[in-house]
Each structure stands twice: as structure tokens, then as C-alpha cells.
Amino acid sequence: MRLDKFLKVSRLIKRRTLAKEVADQGRVMINGQTAKASSTVKIGDEITIQFGQKYVTVRVNSLQENVKKEDANTLYEIVKEERIE
């Protein structure tokens, strides 16, 4: 699955266009490598996203095309959150 689509479906980022912009700015990494919006996400990958003044790292648990809002957080688990000083 494409990175921008995963971020939208999992509701880590609300809109796919916004997810694409964030990835194109270099604020998303997959397994420590800077990722583009078109990068492929696989189960077990660790995605690190820079949200303003913090980094959020999540591990991908499953990939689904359509998910209900209340089930979106089952697609990933938060590994760590850290503030940027």
C-alpha cells in the first residue's frame, strides 16, 4: 500500500493530500529511510512522522483498503513519542 494512503486510512493524517505534502517535505521515514508519498508500506514497517514539535513512531500491524473510524487504530501500534527540543 502507498504511504500516503496508509496514513489516511489509519487516520494518522486526516487527508491524503496532506499526507502527500508531509511526505514530500521529508517529515516521514520508513525504517529509518526518508520516504516519498509513493513509497510502499508493508506489515512490520516502522513509520516515524514529525508532527510539529514531536516525533511519533508507529509499527504497521495490518493493511486494509477501507476501515471504520473506530477500527483505524488497529492498523498500527505506537512504539514511541518524543518531543523535539
Buried (B, 14 or more C-beta within 10 A) or exposed (E): BBBBBBBBBBBBBEEBEEBBBBBBEEBBBBEEEEBBBEBEBEEEBBBBBBEEEEBBBBEBEEBEEEBEEEEBBEBBEEEEEEEEE
